[in-house]
Every structure is written in C-alpha cells, then in structure tokens.
Amino acid sequence: MIRHHPDDALLLAHAAGNLPSGAALVLESHLEACAECCKRVHLLHVVGGVLLDDIEPATLAPDALTRALAAIDGFAAPAASGAASDNAPGATVSVSPSGPVLPPGVQLPRALDGCEISPWRWLGPGMRWSRVTVPYDRAANVFLLRIGAGKNLPMHSHSDLELTQVLHGEFGDERSQYRPGDFDGADGDIHHQPVVRPGGECICLTSVEGRVLFKGLIARTVGALAGM
C-alpha cells in the first residue's frame, strides 16, 4: 500500500507542465505505480479544461498557427518521451547490458524509457549510484541510488527541490518510513539522514534541483563528484 504521495501543489505544477524535466520524470514514475494520484491528476486536467472554457476568446495573430506548429516541432523529443508514461502501470523499461544490474524482480519505471542509464558507480561503503540522462534535457540531475541494508546517507539538506520515488526496499528518516511506491519531496526546510532498514537494500529514483547540501567535508566531496 502506497502511503506517501506528491502534494496537490506538485501535482498541479506537473499537470500544467511547469515542473523541471527531472522532477517531472520522478513524478511520472510515481504515477505509474499510484492509481490514486493518477485520478487526482485527471481531475486537475478536467478542472483546467473547465476554467479554459470560461475564458473570453481572444483574437489571434494571423501567423499564430504557424508559430504554434513550429513550437511543437521544437519540442518533439519531450513529447515522445512523455508518451511512454501513458502506458499501463507496471510497464517497464529495458536496461542495456551497459546499464545498472538490478536485483531479481526489480524493474525500472517506463518513464525512464529513452533515458541513458549508466552502470552502478561507487558512492561509499555499501552505496552505489547510477546517472539517468534525460535525452531532451541532459542537464537534468536525475539518478538511481542503491543503498545496502542498514546503511545510511550522510545528514543533508537541499538548496532546492529533491524528489524521490522508492522502487525497491525501504528507508526511513526523521519524518517517516518509505516503502516501494512511496514518494518523498524535500526542500531547504528538510534536514534528514535516510537510513535503509536492516532487512535488505533499497533502490530509489531521485531528482535534484540545485544541490544536496551534505554535512562534513568527505560527504560534500563525494557528493560533488557524483554531481549531487
């Protein structure tokens, strides 16, 4: 059972197309697993359509259609990527032989289809990370984290928004416990130290806007090398 969901502000921003690419990717991954949030997003689209119907019509410039079609052509790559997220929940992306090796039964969200996913890289004892490169926004800071049983990330806060979707295993911090399907959002007001439960490792998909602000020189150095 999924217990942690995006708040309405995040869902509204996503429905309006106002989230950064990395954050939108993580939220799309949650929507694949969460029928409740899919219904909420659908409702937001319906409300938005009603509001548009109430707006007074405006006169368009003679070349408005031409410019609109040109803009659509310019965003062809993002549109193609977004189409993958419309597939039925549970559909998964194929990982190339050069990508990260996953535990048996663990599957990546279909939202990652088309992304370049690197092999696991060392982050610390019992900790690995994998870079997820978004094809239409290569500057987006998205990665997979694989943390061993009983291990913890260093204490940290955030300069901006950090979104996390749990794919496998369980972790907890000062606020709650997070299990497969759960979603977590953290910003500069959150200082936490995620700890993986002793019974098994945890794999998460995470996006970071700005920087992760680790405490301690070693943690900051490793985080900088990983681009966090």
N, C-alpha and C positions, 0 to 999 in steps of 0.2 A: 504494500500500500504506500503510495506517494504521500508524504506529509508536508513537504516543503515546496512551495510554488513561487513563481515570479509574482510581484505585487502588480496591482492594476496599472500603476504608472509605467512600469516596464512593458506590460502587455500592450498598453495604448501606444507607447512610443514605437513598438515593433509593428503594430497594425498600421500605423501611419507611415512606416518606412523611415523612422527617424533614429533608429539605433545604429551605432557603428557596425561595420561588417563583422568584426569578431564577436561582438556581443550578440548580434542577430543570429550568428551561426550556433552559438551555445543555446540561445533561447529556442531556436528551431529544433535542436536536439532534444530539448525538454518536451516540446510539443509532440514530437513523435511518440513519446512514452506516456503522455498525460492527456487523456480524453477530456478531463475537466477543464484544463487550460485551453484546449482546442475550442471547446464550447464558448469559453469566455472571449477568445479572440474573434470567433464568428459573430458573437453578439456585438462586439465593438465595431466590426465591419458593417453590421446591419444599422447600428446607431449612426455611424458615419454616413451611410448612404441616405438615411432619413434627413440628416442635417443638410446634406448637399441638395436634396430635393427642395428644401425650404429657402435656399439662397436665391436671390434675384438673379436672373440671367444677365450676363454681361456681353457686350459686343466684342467680338474677337477681331484681331488684325487680319488682313487678307492672307498673310503668309503663316498664320498660326498653325494650320495643319502640317505644312511643310516642315516648320521648325520642330513640331512635336514628333513627327516621324524621324527626323534626324536625331533628336534626343534619344528616342527609343533605340535606334541603331547603335548609338554610343554606349548604351547600357545593355547590349545584347548578352555579354558574358554574365553579369549578375543575374539577369532574368533566367538564363539557362540553368544557373546553379540553384536558384530558388525553386525552379520547377521540380528538382529532385526531392525537395522537402514535402511535396504534395503527395508522395507515395504513401501507401498504407503504413501505419505504425508497425514497427518491427522489421521493416525492410532494412537491409544493411549494406554498407559499402565494402567493396573488395579492397584488401590491402595488398600492395605489390610485394614481391619477395624482398625488396629492399626496405620495406616499411617495418614498423614495430611488430615483434612477435607477441601475440596475445595469448592469455591462458585459455585452455579449452572452454568452449561455451561462451566466451566473451566476444561480443560483436560491436562494431562501431556504428554510430548513428548514420542513417542515409544522408543526413545533412552534410556529411563530410565528403560525399561523392564528388569527385573532381578536384579535391584538395591534394596537395603533395604532403605526404606524412613521412617524416624521417624515421630512421631506426631509433631505438632507445639510446639515450646518452646519459652518462653518469652525472648525477647531481649531488650525491652524498651517499654515505653508507646506507644501503637498503633503499635508495631513492633513484629513480630514473625519470627522464622527461623526453618527449618527442615533439618536435616542431611541426605544427599544422600550418601550411602555407595556403592562404586563400587565393585562388587564381585571379580574381578580379580586384583584390586589394592585398597585395603582397606585403604591405606594411602592417597589416593587422597582426596583433600579438596574441596568437592562439596556440595552445599546446596541450598535450596529454601528460598527465602526471601519474606515475606508478610508484606507490609508496608501500614498503613492506610492512608486514604485521608488527604492531607495537611501535612503529617509527612515528616521528612527528616532524613537521616542517618547523623551521625556526619561527619565533614570535615575530609578527609583522603587522603593518597596517598598509594603507594604499593611498597613492596620490590621487586616484580617481576610481573608476568602477572596475570591480573584479566579479565576474560571473563564473559559476562552477556547476556542472552537471555531473552527478555521480553515475558512472557506468557499471562499476563492479566494486563489491566490498562495502566498507563502512568506515567513516571517520567521524570524529566529534571535536567540538571546540567548546569555548566558554559559554556558548549560546544554546547548542543542541547537538543531536546526533543526526547524521545524514547517511541515507541508505540508497541503493540503486533506484534511479528515477528521481531522486530528490534534487532540488535546485537551490543554490545559495547565491545571494548577492551581497557584496561587501564594498564599502567605500571608506573614505578617510576617517569616518567615525568609529570604524571597527578595528580593534586591535585583538588579534587572536593567534592561537597556536594549534592548528589542526593536528589531531592525533589519530592514527589508524588503530582500530580495535585489534587486540592480540590474536584473534582467531584467523586472520587472513589479510592478504594485501588489498589495496584499494586503488582503483583506476578512475581518474576523473578527466573531463574535458573542461578546460579553463580558458577564459579570455581576460586580458588585462588592458585597460586603458590607462595610460600614464605608466607609473612604475609601482612595483611591490617594494615597500619600504621595510626591509629586514633590519632587525636589531643585531648589532655585532658586526665586526669587520669581516670575518670569514664568511658569514651568511650573505653580507652585502656583496662581497667579491664574487661568490659563486652565483648569486642571483644575477649580477651584471653580466657574467659570462653566458648565462642562459638567456639573456635578454628579457629578464623579468623586471 
